Amino acid sequence: QVQLVESGGGLVQAGGSLRLSCAASGRTFGSFALGWFRQAPGKEREFAAAISLSGDRTYYADSVKGRFTISRDNAKNTVYLQMNSLKPEDTAIYYCAALTPYFGFSYQNTKGYQYWGQGTQVTVSS
């Protein structure tokens, strides 16, 4: 079992930046691939970014590529999402998620993730 707790959300003007953090407790952090997903009102939860176990590979949705950066610090059991050049359409609840890699898994698929945080609200005003 692993517990995930997000922080760092808030209200920011368009063009601004926020840094989300997700602290994990429980099982070995380094054995999990990690992802950030987001869900806007009335929409399905969607993939934003993901990072491999060691952090050597990262993946991004086209909508955030070049603006968001995912990173992890395995010594601190924390994954981060640096969000720059924020747009009103980035407004959503942001969730971090963890999965133990298995054959054929996809970083982008919500169904593959075994553990989820409670989410943190990000609101971008125009």
Short mmCIF file of the C-alpha atoms (twelve columns), coordinates in Angstrom:
data_MODEL
# 
_entry.id   MODEL 
# 
loop_
_atom_site.group_PDB 
_atom_site.id 
_atom_site.type_symbol 
_atom_site.label_atom_id 
_atom_site.label_alt_id 
_atom_site.label_comp_id 
_atom_site.label_asym_id 
_atom_site.label_seq_id 
_atom_site.Cartn_x 
_atom_site.Cartn_y 
_atom_site.Cartn_z 
_atom_site.pdbx_PDB_model_num 
ATOM 1   C CA . GLN A 1   0.000   0.000  0.000   1 
ATOM 2   C CA . VAL A 2   1.137   3.563  -0.679  1 
ATOM 3   C CA . GLN A 3   -0.455  6.846  0.294   1 
ATOM 4   C CA . LEU A 4   -0.153  9.894  -1.942  1 
ATOM 5   C CA . VAL A 5   -0.760  13.467 -0.809  1 
ATOM 6   C CA . GLU A 6   -0.718  16.368 -3.265  1 
ATOM 7   C CA . SER A 7   -0.017  19.983 -2.404  1 
ATOM 8   C CA . GLY A 8   0.819   23.238 -4.121  1 
ATOM 9   C CA . GLY A 9   -2.406  23.991 -5.929  1 
ATOM 10  C CA . GLY A 10  -4.031  27.405 -5.873  1 
ATOM 11  C CA . LEU A 11  -5.240  30.388 -7.857  1 
ATOM 12  C CA . VAL A 12  -2.897  31.942 -10.395 1 
ATOM 13  C CA . GLN A 13  -3.247  34.385 -13.277 1 
ATOM 14  C CA . ALA A 14  -2.788  33.269 -16.848 1 
ATOM 15  C CA . GLY A 15  0.906   33.158 -17.712 1 
ATOM 16  C CA . GLY A 16  1.875   32.384 -14.156 1 
ATOM 17  C CA . SER A 17  3.487   29.313 -12.611 1 
ATOM 18  C CA . LEU A 18  2.742   26.758 -9.931  1 
ATOM 19  C CA . ARG A 19  4.681   23.787 -8.593  1 
ATOM 20  C CA . LEU A 20  2.717   20.797 -7.435  1 
ATOM 21  C CA . SER A 21  4.195   18.257 -5.069  1 
ATOM 22  C CA . CYS A 22  3.058   14.740 -4.264  1 
ATOM 23  C CA . ALA A 23  4.505   13.077 -1.196  1 
ATOM 24  C CA . ALA A 24  4.314   9.316  -0.892  1 
ATOM 25  C CA . SER A 25  4.435   7.091  2.143   1 
ATOM 26  C CA . GLY A 26  4.245   3.377  2.542   1 
ATOM 27  C CA . ARG A 27  5.967   1.023  0.181   1 
ATOM 28  C CA . THR A 28  9.229   1.644  -1.663  1 
ATOM 29  C CA . PHE A 29  8.779   4.821  -3.666  1 
ATOM 30  C CA . GLY A 30  11.379  3.882  -6.217  1 
ATOM 31  C CA . SER A 31  9.404   0.850  -7.350  1 
ATOM 32  C CA . PHE A 32  6.587   3.002  -8.726  1 
ATOM 33  C CA . ALA A 33  6.160   4.824  -11.976 1 
ATOM 34  C CA . LEU A 34  4.321   8.076  -11.316 1 
ATOM 35  C CA . GLY A 35  1.860   10.191 -13.196 1 
ATOM 36  C CA . TRP A 36  -0.043  13.435 -12.958 1 
ATOM 37  C CA . PHE A 37  -3.596  13.544 -14.218 1 
ATOM 38  C CA . ARG A 38  -6.181  16.300 -14.202 1 
ATOM 39  C CA . GLN A 39  -9.933  16.575 -14.275 1 
ATOM 40  C CA . ALA A 40  -11.830 19.696 -15.233 1 
ATOM 41  C CA . PRO A 41  -15.502 20.180 -14.297 1 
ATOM 42  C CA . GLY A 42  -17.750 18.072 -16.490 1 
ATOM 43  C CA . LYS A 43  -14.833 16.337 -18.174 1 
ATOM 44  C CA . GLU A 44  -13.126 12.993 -17.816 1 
ATOM 45  C CA . ARG A 45  -9.853  12.637 -16.004 1 
ATOM 46  C CA . GLU A 46  -6.996  13.050 -18.457 1 
ATOM 47  C CA . PHE A 47  -3.294  12.328 -18.563 1 
ATOM 48  C CA . ALA A 48  -0.891  15.234 -18.084 1 
ATOM 49  C CA . ALA A 49  2.580   13.831 -17.400 1 
ATOM 50  C CA . ALA A 50  4.392   10.716 -16.210 1 
ATOM 51  C CA . ILE A 51  7.859   9.658  -15.152 1 
ATOM 52  C CA . SER A 52  9.665   6.333  -15.053 1 
ATOM 53  C CA . LEU A 53  10.970  4.600  -11.931 1 
ATOM 54  C CA . SER A 54  14.418  6.143  -12.100 1 
ATOM 55  C CA . GLY A 55  13.269  9.414  -13.633 1 
ATOM 56  C CA . ASP A 56  15.215  8.936  -16.855 1 
ATOM 57  C CA . ARG A 57  12.095  8.963  -19.018 1 
ATOM 58  C CA . THR A 58  9.261   11.469 -18.999 1 
ATOM 59  C CA . TYR A 59  6.032   11.659 -20.962 1 
ATOM 60  C CA . TYR A 60  3.670   14.550 -21.570 1 
ATOM 61  C CA . ALA A 61  0.282   15.213 -23.060 1 
ATOM 62  C CA . ASP A 62  0.486   17.414 -26.138 1 
ATOM 63  C CA . SER A 63  -1.549  20.070 -24.331 1 
ATOM 64  C CA . VAL A 64  1.135   20.588 -21.674 1 
ATOM 65  C CA . LYS A 65  4.320   19.730 -23.546 1 
ATOM 66  C CA . GLY A 66  6.875   22.523 -23.323 1 
ATOM 67  C CA . ARG A 67  5.088   24.157 -20.378 1 
ATOM 68  C CA . PHE A 68  4.988   21.448 -17.684 1 
ATOM 69  C CA . THR A 69  7.910   19.487 -16.260 1 
ATOM 70  C CA . ILE A 70  7.594   16.354 -14.166 1 
ATOM 71  C CA . SER A 71  10.411  15.275 -11.874 1 
ATOM 72  C CA . ARG A 72  10.928  13.007 -8.909  1 
ATOM 73  C CA . ASP A 73  13.193  12.833 -5.884  1 
ATOM 74  C CA . ASN A 74  13.329  9.241  -4.720  1 
ATOM 75  C CA . ALA A 75  15.279  10.219 -1.605  1 
ATOM 76  C CA . LYS A 76  12.378  12.449 -0.548  1 
ATOM 77  C CA . ASN A 77  9.611   10.146 -1.818  1 
ATOM 78  C CA . THR A 78  8.199   13.054 -3.785  1 
ATOM 79  C CA . VAL A 79  7.135   13.736 -7.348  1 
ATOM 80  C CA . TYR A 80  6.753   17.261 -8.688  1 
ATOM 81  C CA . LEU A 81  4.935   18.981 -11.502 1 
ATOM 82  C CA . GLN A 82  6.317   22.375 -12.461 1 
ATOM 83  C CA . MET A 83  3.679   24.234 -14.437 1 
ATOM 84  C CA . ASN A 84  4.675   27.343 -16.378 1 
ATOM 85  C CA . SER A 85  2.818   29.604 -18.800 1 
ATOM 86  C CA . LEU A 86  -0.467  28.497 -17.306 1 
ATOM 87  C CA . LYS A 87  -3.656  28.960 -19.281 1 
ATOM 88  C CA . PRO A 88  -7.295  29.120 -18.127 1 
ATOM 89  C CA . GLU A 89  -7.841  25.730 -19.777 1 
ATOM 90  C CA . ASP A 90  -5.354  24.229 -17.314 1 
ATOM 91  C CA . THR A 91  -7.918  24.782 -14.564 1 
ATOM 92  C CA . ALA A 92  -8.681  21.395 -13.011 1 
ATOM 93  C CA . ILE A 93  -8.172  19.167 -10.033 1 
ATOM 94  C CA . TYR A 94  -4.724  17.634 -10.360 1 
ATOM 95  C CA . TYR A 95  -4.099  14.114 -9.111  1 
ATOM 96  C CA . CYS A 96  -0.893  12.196 -8.721  1 
ATOM 97  C CA . ALA A 97  -0.941  8.459  -9.211  1 
ATOM 98  C CA . ALA A 98  1.428   5.527  -8.843  1 
ATOM 99  C CA . LEU A 99  1.735   2.184  -10.531 1 
ATOM 100 C CA . THR A 100 3.963   -0.831 -10.330 1 
ATOM 101 C CA . PRO A 101 5.089   -1.419 -13.929 1 
ATOM 102 C CA . TYR A 102 3.745   -4.580 -15.573 1 
ATOM 103 C CA . PHE A 103 3.966   -6.026 -19.055 1 
ATOM 104 C CA . GLY A 104 2.071   -3.867 -21.535 1 
ATOM 105 C CA . PHE A 105 1.229   -1.030 -19.191 1 
ATOM 106 C CA . SER A 106 0.680   2.490  -20.481 1 
ATOM 107 C CA . TYR A 107 1.777   5.630  -18.657 1 
ATOM 108 C CA . GLN A 108 -1.162  7.497  -20.186 1 
ATOM 109 C CA . ASN A 109 -3.955  5.144  -19.141 1 
ATOM 110 C CA . THR A 110 -5.715  5.988  -15.877 1 
ATOM 111 C CA . LYS A 111 -6.817  2.376  -15.445 1 
ATOM 112 C CA . GLY A 112 -3.257  1.159  -14.995 1 
ATOM 113 C CA . TYR A 113 -2.563  3.184  -11.866 1 
ATOM 114 C CA . GLN A 114 -3.135  1.393  -8.579  1 
ATOM 115 C CA . TYR A 115 -2.830  4.333  -6.177  1 
ATOM 116 C CA . TRP A 116 -4.228  7.847  -6.303  1 
ATOM 117 C CA . GLY A 117 -3.977  10.984 -4.231  1 
ATOM 118 C CA . GLN A 118 -6.947  13.070 -3.187  1 
ATOM 119 C CA . GLY A 119 -6.205  15.852 -5.664  1 
ATOM 120 C CA . THR A 120 -5.322  19.522 -5.477  1 
ATOM 121 C CA . GLN A 121 -7.253  22.326 -7.172  1 
ATOM 122 C CA . VAL A 122 -5.512  24.521 -9.735  1 
ATOM 123 C CA . THR A 123 -7.419  27.552 -10.967 1 
ATOM 124 C CA . VAL A 124 -6.033  29.818 -13.681 1 
ATOM 125 C CA . SER A 125 -7.780  33.150 -14.137 1 
ATOM 126 C CA . SER A 126 -7.777  35.033 -17.429 1 
# 
